[in-house]
Amino acid sequence: MSGATHDYAVEVTWTGAGDTGTSSYTAYSRDHDVLLAHKPPLPGTADPAFRGDPGRYSPEELFVASLSQCHMLWFLHLAAASGLVVREYTDSATGTMRVESRGEGQFTDVTLHPKIVVDEGEMATDEQAEVLHFRAHDMCFLARSVNFPVLVEPAPIVAAVERA
């Protein structure tokens, strides 16, 4: 028996043709808009190494961000289900992409560095959080869909200072 399916639709519109289109490799902008129904446009481009605008989002950056978001959302779900009250969650995710001599490339790894803050006095241990991170990694749809390692290196739990 198969599980439920979810379909996603996105429209990508190139906005960088300028006056000459693709008359040469340097003649056109890599700028484009990513459009999803009922959401603001997301300004996209190529990585700056490939003539992209550093002020716009590249697919590679969004790919790493997507893996980080997926893990975070599963972790928060599992924390809530286990009774762990998380007050803050941040991740400084990194990814490595290798480009081959002919120009093709692939990601070789992504590493997540999640840091959580819990209430002062919360009886959570780093080991309990690691178990939740391990389960979140196993549940993350995106991490399960890639052919390279997604590593998770959580920071020790931080207790929030009680605010008056």
VOPA-615113 format. One record per residue (C-alpha): x negated, y, z negated; residue number from 1; residue in three letters. Coordinates in nm, 4 decimals. Last residue first. Layout:
X; Y; Z; NUM; Ala $
...
***
This chain:
-1.1327; 3.9753; -3.4440; 164; Ala $
-1.2941; 3.7553; -3.1835; 163; Arg $
-1.4221; 3.4105; -3.2719; 162; Glu $
-1.7535; 3.3419; -3.1070; 161; Val $
-1.6996; 3.0895; -2.8344; 160; Ala $
-1.8843; 2.7614; -2.8826; 159; Ala $
-2.1194; 2.6668; -2.5985; 158; Val $
-2.1328; 2.3105; -2.4681; 157; Ile $
-2.4722; 2.2013; -2.3355; 156; Pro $
-2.5208; 2.2671; -1.9643; 155; Ala $
-2.3810; 2.0171; -1.7165; 154; Pro $
-2.5977; 1.8681; -1.4416; 153; Glu $
-2.3615; 1.7158; -1.1858; 152; Val $
-2.5103; 1.5802; -0.8640; 151; Leu $
-2.3210; 1.5571; -0.5379; 150; Val $
-2.5190; 1.3019; -0.3395; 149; Pro $
-2.4746; 1.2829; 0.0380; 148; Phe $
-2.2113; 1.1250; 0.2629; 147; Asn $
-1.9190; 1.3490; 0.1663; 146; Val $
-1.5566; 1.2539; 0.1061; 145; Ser $
-1.5672; 1.1390; -0.2577; 144; Arg $
-1.7174; 1.4747; -0.3571; 143; Ala $
-1.4236; 1.6404; -0.1790; 142; Leu $
-1.1460; 1.4427; -0.3439; 141; Phe $
-1.2909; 1.4938; -0.6924; 140; Cys $
-1.1794; 1.1996; -0.9090; 139; Met $
-1.5167; 1.0333; -0.9658; 138; Asp $
-1.6807; 1.3696; -1.0307; 137; His $
-1.4055; 1.4600; -1.2767; 136; Ala $
-1.4633; 1.1285; -1.4570; 135; Arg $
-1.8370; 1.1987; -1.4899; 134; Phe $
-1.7662; 1.5566; -1.6006; 133; His $
-1.5201; 1.4261; -1.8616; 132; Leu $
-1.7806; 1.1784; -1.9877; 131; Val $
-2.0378; 1.4589; -1.9954; 130; Glu $
-1.8000; 1.6714; -2.2040; 129; Ala $
-1.7684; 1.3913; -2.4592; 128; Gln $
-2.1487; 1.3540; -2.4688; 127; Glu $
-2.1959; 1.7285; -2.5189; 126; Asp $
-1.9759; 1.6991; -2.8250; 125; Thr $
-1.6372; 1.8490; -2.8976; 124; Ala $
-1.5158; 1.9240; -3.2495; 123; Met $
-1.3860; 2.2707; -3.1656; 122; Glu $
-1.4958; 2.4975; -3.4528; 121; Gly $
-1.5536; 2.7942; -3.2267; 120; Glu $
-1.3265; 2.7451; -2.9273; 119; Asp $
-1.4873; 2.5988; -2.6174; 118; Val $
-1.7194; 2.7471; -2.3563; 117; Val $
-1.8130; 2.5402; -2.0551; 116; Ile $
-2.1140; 2.5474; -1.8261; 115; Lys $
-2.1158; 2.3586; -1.4986; 114; Pro $
-2.4392; 2.3226; -1.3022; 113; His $
-2.3296; 2.1482; -0.9822; 112; Leu $
-2.5923; 2.0123; -0.7462; 111; Thr $
-2.5324; 1.9625; -0.3759; 110; Val $
-2.7431; 1.7282; -0.1687; 109; Asp $
-2.8885; 1.6498; 0.1737; 108; Thr $
-2.6555; 1.8704; 0.3746; 107; Phe $
-2.6829; 1.8149; 0.7451; 106; Gln $
-2.8577; 1.9477; 1.0498; 105; Gly $
-2.8684; 1.9778; 1.4253; 104; Glu $
-3.1151; 2.2269; 1.5713; 103; Gly $
-3.3394; 1.9980; 1.7769; 102; Arg $
-3.6131; 2.0062; 1.5099; 101; Ser $
-3.3722; 1.9091; 1.2315; 100; Glu $
-3.2073; 2.1495; 0.9886; 99; Val $
-3.1877; 2.0318; 0.6268; 98; Arg $
-2.9158; 2.1711; 0.4041; 97; Met $
-2.9616; 2.1999; 0.0309; 96; Thr $
-2.6807; 2.3009; -0.2019; 95; Gly $
-2.6579; 2.4918; -0.5272; 94; Thr $
-2.3747; 2.5391; -0.7756; 93; Ala $
-2.3924; 2.7991; -1.0504; 92; Ser $
-2.0796; 2.6856; -1.2313; 91; Asp $
-1.8686; 2.8697; -1.4835; 90; Thr $
-1.5949; 2.7532; -1.7183; 89; Tyr $
-1.4453; 2.9510; -2.0057; 88; Glu $
-1.1942; 2.8831; -2.2822; 87; Arg $
-1.1887; 2.5006; -2.2722; 86; Val $
-0.9592; 2.3336; -2.5228; 85; Val $
-1.0386; 1.9612; -2.5311; 84; Leu $
-0.7149; 1.7704; -2.5942; 83; Gly $
-0.7908; 1.4808; -2.3598; 82; Ser $
-0.5302; 1.5769; -2.0993; 81; Ala $
-0.6438; 1.9400; -2.1089; 80; Ala $
-1.0065; 1.8385; -2.0596; 79; Ala $
-0.9087; 1.6035; -1.7743; 78; Leu $
-0.7243; 1.8786; -1.5896; 77; His $
-1.0063; 2.1272; -1.6537; 76; Leu $
-1.2612; 1.8768; -1.5209; 75; Phe $
-1.0507; 1.8052; -1.2113; 74; Trp $
-1.0210; 2.1750; -1.1299; 73; Leu $
-1.3908; 2.2337; -1.1929; 72; Met $
-1.4996; 1.9435; -0.9712; 71; His $
-1.2829; 2.0629; -0.6818; 70; Cys $
-1.4025; 2.4204; -0.7201; 69; Gln $
-1.7703; 2.3209; -0.7152; 68; Ser $
-1.7266; 2.1041; -0.4049; 67; Leu $
-1.5363; 2.3857; -0.2350; 66; Ser $
-1.8045; 2.6405; -0.3281; 65; Ala $
-2.0734; 2.4243; -0.1635; 64; Val $
-1.8647; 2.4074; 0.1554; 63; Phe $
-1.7804; 2.7774; 0.1353; 62; Leu $
-2.1490; 2.8644; 0.1305; 61; Glu $
-2.2161; 2.6371; 0.4293; 60; Glu $
-1.9177; 2.7722; 0.6216; 59; Pro $
-2.0592; 3.1241; 0.5843; 58; Ser $
-1.8792; 3.4036; 0.4005; 57; Tyr $
-1.9297; 3.7633; 0.5125; 56; Arg $
-2.1639; 4.0415; 0.3962; 55; Gly $
-2.4731; 3.8512; 0.5125; 54; Pro $
-2.3528; 3.8849; 0.8737; 53; Asp $
-2.4648; 3.5810; 1.0707; 52; Gly $
-2.7566; 3.5485; 1.3124; 51; Arg $
-2.8331; 3.1820; 1.2356; 50; Phe $
-3.0509; 3.2432; 0.9297; 49; Ala $
-2.7765; 3.4833; 0.8139; 48; Pro $
-2.5456; 3.1785; 0.7834; 47; Asp $
-2.2715; 3.2106; 1.0411; 46; Ala $
-1.9668; 3.4294; 0.9834; 45; Thr $
-1.6376; 3.4324; 0.7982; 44; Gly $
-1.4036; 3.7013; 0.6654; 43; Pro $
-1.1219; 3.5276; 0.4757; 42; Leu $
-0.7825; 3.6610; 0.5795; 41; Pro $
-0.5365; 3.7205; 0.2948; 40; Pro $
-0.3027; 3.4328; 0.2172; 39; Lys $
0.0570; 3.3545; 0.3206; 38; His $
-0.0462; 3.0954; 0.5788; 37; Ala $
-0.4201; 3.0394; 0.6030; 36; Leu $
-0.6448; 3.2426; 0.8298; 35; Leu $
-1.0219; 3.2204; 0.8537; 34; Val $
-1.1482; 3.5273; 1.0353; 33; Asp $
-1.4536; 3.5337; 1.2590; 32; His $
-1.7883; 3.7068; 1.2851; 31; Asp $
-2.0701; 3.5282; 1.4682; 30; Arg $
-2.1392; 3.8420; 1.6693; 29; Ser $
-2.2308; 3.8198; 2.0337; 28; Tyr $
-2.5143; 3.9217; 2.2629; 27; Ala $
-2.8026; 3.7426; 2.0860; 26; Thr $
-2.7378; 3.3969; 2.2296; 25; Tyr $
-2.6594; 3.5461; 2.5714; 24; Ser $
-2.3510; 3.6316; 2.7805; 23; Ser $
-2.1451; 3.4912; 2.4942; 22; Thr $
-1.8953; 3.7747; 2.4867; 21; Gly $
-2.0125; 4.0899; 2.6664; 20; Thr $
-1.8120; 4.3792; 2.5240; 19; Asp $
-1.7816; 4.2518; 2.1667; 18; Gly $
-1.6971; 3.8831; 2.1293; 17; Ala $
-1.7194; 3.8873; 1.7497; 16; Gly $
-1.3642; 3.8357; 1.6269; 15; Thr $
-1.3434; 3.4558; 1.6527; 14; Trp $
-1.0152; 3.3304; 1.5091; 13; Thr $
-1.0009; 3.0303; 1.2782; 12; Val $
-0.6585; 2.8948; 1.1900; 11; Glu $
-0.6122; 2.6567; 0.9018; 10; Val $
-0.3794; 2.3655; 0.8442; 9; Ala $
-0.3976; 2.1117; 0.5656; 8; Tyr $
-0.2181; 1.7795; 0.5397; 7; Asp $
-0.1674; 1.5793; 0.2247; 6; His $
-0.1225; 1.2041; 0.2262; 5; Thr $
0.0297; 0.9877; -0.0421; 4; Ala $
-0.1266; 0.6534; -0.1145; 3; Gly $
-0.1439; 0.3366; 0.0925; 2; Ser $
0.0000; 0.0000; 0.0000; 1; Met $
***
